[in-house]
């Protein structure tokens, strides 16, 4: 393992992604497990850490690669709490505010902070997505970019010359799950069925004058009155929610502008379909940029070791 320079763990709410990286930032080995912080009921993060990458670790006290953890593992519900730092922020400011920690087995760790925003009466936070954004810097280049990271809590962020200037969170994925599982809409949804036609109908409905709240009950009423096929209801709801998110996020963009999307293709493809309907171009940047963001932080941490 002498070629290993950095062990980077992108440790989120539902999954843990671990990367063994070389001195030049290339990924030597990757592991992915459903061991997010919510999955560790007893809070034994130390055990999960050793279970996933124990064979990558040298004996405690030996010459070790730099180990850096990012994402929800640094939250109040995680292993070691790291602060939020205010926007605007760049990779260097994240490295400056990373906290040092040590496992019970004696291995030294760095925990990446999250980002916060408080302006004009609006408060927001992100933890983990900033690593994906900074990991995409090489693909983005200089200038001003709007990025979308779709998911349970979708993030839209403005990046300018490598600095995150502003961002906004949309609870799209969580609201979809709540509505289909815990509301009256769920009784008329075929949960295991996907329909492209239903999704497109949801996107089209968002473009009318009525707002999201006025459209939601259509999921139930349309099924009862047989104007919306039951096998399209879940996809229609998805189109309503994703379409509403996108319409809000791009409302001030000029046609022909570009949105850069980071994430799982299952989600980024749906988001792309919603964005392009506004005459805006999309560029998909891949799913594993968080590893490269953690490596950028690691480079800034070398002087603090």
C-alpha positions in Angstrom: 0.0 0.0 0.0 3.1 2.3 -0.2 1.5 4.0 -3.3 -1.5 5.2 -1.2 -1.3 8.9 -0.4 -4.9 9.7 0.7 -7.8 7.7 2.0 -10.9 9.7 1.3 -14.3 8.8 2.7 -17.5 10.5 1.3 -19.7 9.5 4.2 -23.3 10.6 3.7 -26.7 9.9 5.1 -27.4 6.7 3.3 -24.1 5.5 1.8 -20.4 5.5 2.5 -18.1 5.8 -0.5 -14.4 5.2 0.2 -11.5 5.9 -2.1 -7.8 4.9 -1.9 -5.9 7.6 -3.9 -2.4 8.0 -5.2 -0.2 11.1 -4.9 -1.5 12.5 -8.2 -5.1 12.2 -7.1 -6.0 9.1 -9.2 -8.3 6.6 -7.6 -6.5 3.3 -6.9 -9.5 1.5 -5.4 -13.1 2.4 -4.6 -15.6 0.9 -2.2 -19.3 1.7 -1.7 -21.5 0.4 1.1 -25.0 1.2 2.4 -23.4 2.4 5.7 -24.5 6.0 5.8 -24.9 7.6 9.3 -28.6 6.7 9.4 -27.8 3.0 8.9 -25.5 2.9 11.9 -28.2 2.7 14.6 -25.8 2.2 17.5 -23.6 5.1 16.5 -20.5 2.8 16.3 -18.9 4.7 13.5 -15.5 3.4 14.5 -16.6 -0.2 13.8 -18.1 0.8 10.4 -14.9 2.7 9.5 -12.7 -0.4 10.2 -15.2 -2.7 8.5 -15.0 -0.7 5.2 -11.4 0.3 5.0 -9.6 -1.6 7.8 -7.4 -3.5 5.4 -6.2 -0.2 3.9 -5.0 1.1 7.2 -1.4 0.7 8.5 -0.8 0.0 12.2 -1.6 3.0 14.3 1.5 5.2 14.7 3.1 3.9 11.5 3.7 6.2 8.5 0.1 6.6 7.3 -1.7 8.2 4.3 -3.7 11.3 5.0 -7.2 10.2 6.0 -10.0 12.7 5.3 -13.8 12.3 5.9 -16.5 14.5 4.4 -20.2 14.6 4.3 -22.8 13.9 7.0 -20.2 12.1 9.1 -19.2 15.5 10.3 -22.7 16.6 11.3 -24.1 16.8 14.8 -25.5 13.3 14.2 -22.2 11.9 12.9 -18.9 10.8 14.4 -17.0 14.0 15.0 -18.9 17.3 14.5 -17.2 19.8 12.2 -18.4 23.4 11.9 -20.3 25.1 9.1 -18.3 27.9 7.4 -20.0 30.8 5.7 -20.2 31.4 2.0 -18.4 32.5 -0.1 -16.0 29.6 0.3 -13.3 27.8 -1.7 -11.3 24.5 -1.1 -8.6 26.4 0.8 -11.1 27.8 3.3 -12.6 24.3 3.9 -9.1 22.9 4.5 -8.4 25.8 6.9 -11.5 24.8 9.0 -11.3 21.0 8.9 -11.0 19.5 12.4 -8.4 17.0 13.5 -9.7 13.8 15.2 -8.4 10.5 16.2 -10.0 7.0 16.2 -9.9 4.8 19.3 -7.4 2.7 17.4 -5.1 5.7 17.2 -5.5 6.7 13.6 -5.4 10.4 12.8 -8.3 11.8 10.8 -9.4 15.1 9.3 -13.1 15.9 9.2 -14.3 18.4 6.5 -16.6 21.2 7.5 -19.9 22.1 5.8 -21.1 25.3 4.3 -23.7 27.8 5.6 -25.5 30.7 4.1 -27.5 33.4 5.9 -28.6 36.5 4.0 -31.8 38.5 3.4 -33.7 36.4 6.0 -32.8 33.1 4.2 -30.7 30.4 6.0 -29.3 27.3 4.3 -26.6 24.7 4.9 -24.9 22.0 2.9 -22.6 19.2 3.9 -21.0 16.9 1.4 -22.3 18.6 -1.8 -19.5 21.2 -1.6 -17.0 18.4 -2.0 -18.7 17.2 -5.2 -18.7 20.8 -6.5 -15.0 21.4 -5.7 -14.2 18.0 -7.2 -15.6 19.1 -10.5 -13.4 22.3 -10.7 -11.1 20.8 -13.3 -14.0 20.0 -15.6 -15.6 23.3 -15.1 -12.7 25.7 -15.5 -12.8 29.4 -14.6 -15.8 31.7 -14.8 -19.4 31.6 -13.4 -21.3 28.3 -13.4 -24.7 27.1 -12.1 -24.5 23.6 -10.7 -27.4 21.3 -9.8 -26.9 18.3 -7.4 -30.3 16.5 -7.5 -31.4 14.2 -4.7 -33.2 14.0 -1.4 -32.3 17.6 -0.7 -31.3 19.0 -4.1 -28.7 21.7 -4.1 -28.3 24.5 -6.7 -25.1 26.5 -6.3 -23.4 29.4 -8.0 -19.7 28.9 -8.5 -17.5 31.7 -9.6 -13.8 31.2 -10.3 -13.6 28.2 -8.0 -15.6 29.9 -5.2 -19.1 28.9 -4.1 -20.9 32.2 -3.9 -24.5 31.2 -3.2 -26.7 28.1 -3.0 -30.2 27.0 -2.4 -31.7 23.7 -1.1 -34.9 22.1 -2.5 -36.4 19.2 -0.5 -37.7 17.6 -3.7 -36.7 14.0 -3.1 -37.8 13.9 0.5 -41.1 15.6 -0.4 -41.7 12.9 -3.1 -41.1 10.2 -0.6 -43.4 11.7 2.1 -46.2 12.4 -0.3 -46.3 8.9 -1.8 -45.8 7.1 1.5 -47.6 9.2 4.0 -50.3 11.2 2.2 -53.6 10.4 0.6 -51.9 10.6 -2.8 -50.1 7.3 -2.1 -53.3 5.3 -2.2 -53.6 6.0 -6.0 -49.9 5.5 -6.9 -48.4 2.4 -8.4 -45.1 2.5 -6.6 -43.1 0.0 -8.6 -44.1 1.4 -12.0 -42.3 4.1 -14.0 -43.9 6.0 -16.9 -42.1 8.5 -19.1 -45.4 9.7 -20.3 -46.5 10.4 -16.8 -43.3 12.3 -16.0 -43.7 14.4 -19.1 -47.3 15.2 -18.1 -46.0 16.4 -14.7 -43.5 18.6 -16.3 -46.1 20.1 -18.6 -48.5 20.8 -15.7 -45.8 22.8 -14.0 -45.7 25.2 -17.0 -49.3 26.3 -16.5 -50.2 29.3 -14.3 -51.3 27.3 -11.3 -48.7 26.6 -8.6 -47.4 23.3 -7.3 -50.0 23.1 -4.5 -52.8 23.4 -6.9 -51.5 20.5 -9.0 -50.7 17.9 -6.3 -54.2 16.7 -5.8 -54.4 16.0 -9.5 -52.5 12.8 -8.7 -55.5 11.4 -6.8 -58.3 13.1 -8.7 -56.9 12.2 -12.1 -56.7 8.6 -11.1 -60.2 8.5 -9.6 -61.7 10.2 -12.7 -59.6 8.1 -15.1 -58.0 11.2 -16.7 -54.6 10.1 -15.5 -53.8 6.3 -15.8 -52.9 4.8 -12.5 -49.6 3.5 -13.8 -48.6 7.1 -14.6 -49.4 8.6 -11.2 -46.1 8.2 -9.5 -44.1 9.5 -12.5 -46.6 12.4 -12.8 -45.9 13.3 -9.2 -42.1 13.1 -9.9 -42.5 15.4 -12.9 -44.5 17.9 -10.8 -41.9 18.1 -8.1 -38.7 18.1 -10.3 -40.4 20.5 -12.7 -41.3 22.9 -9.9 -37.7 22.7 -8.5 -36.2 23.4 -11.9 -38.6 26.2 -12.8 -37.7 28.0 -9.6 -34.0 27.5 -9.9 -33.6 28.6 -13.6 -36.2 31.4 -13.7 -33.6 34.1 -14.0 -31.4 32.3 -16.6 -31.4 33.4 -20.2 -32.2 30.8 -22.9 -29.0 29.1 -24.0 -27.4 29.3 -20.6 -25.8 26.2 -19.1 -26.5 24.1 -16.0 -23.9 21.6 -14.8 -25.4 18.6 -13.1 -23.6 16.2 -10.7 -25.0 13.0 -9.5 -26.5 9.5 -10.2 -27.6 9.3 -13.9 -31.0 8.1 -12.8 -31.6 11.5 -11.3 -29.4 13.7 -13.5 -31.3 12.4 -16.6 -34.6 13.4 -15.2 -33.3 16.8 -14.1 -31.8 17.3 -17.6 -35.2 16.6 -19.2 -36.8 19.3 -17.0 -34.0 21.9 -17.5 -33.9 21.6 -21.3 -37.6 22.3 -21.6 -36.6 25.9 -20.5 -34.3 26.3 -23.5 -31.2 25.8 -21.2 -28.3 23.5 -22.0 -27.2 20.8 -19.6 -23.8 19.3 -18.9 -23.6 16.1 -16.8 -20.4 15.9 -14.8 -20.6 12.3 -13.3 -21.3 10.8 -10.0 -18.0 10.5 -8.1 -16.6 14.0 -8.1 -16.7 14.0 -4.2 -13.5 11.9 -4.2 -11.6 14.6 -6.1 -13.1 17.3 -3.8 -11.7 15.5 -0.8 -8.4 15.2 -2.5 -8.3 18.9 -3.0 -8.9 19.4 0.7 -6.2 16.9 1.4 -3.7 18.9 -0.6 -4.6 22.0 1.6 -4.2 19.9 4.8 -0.7 18.7 4.1 0.7 21.9 5.7 -1.4 21.3 8.9 -0.2 17.8 9.5 
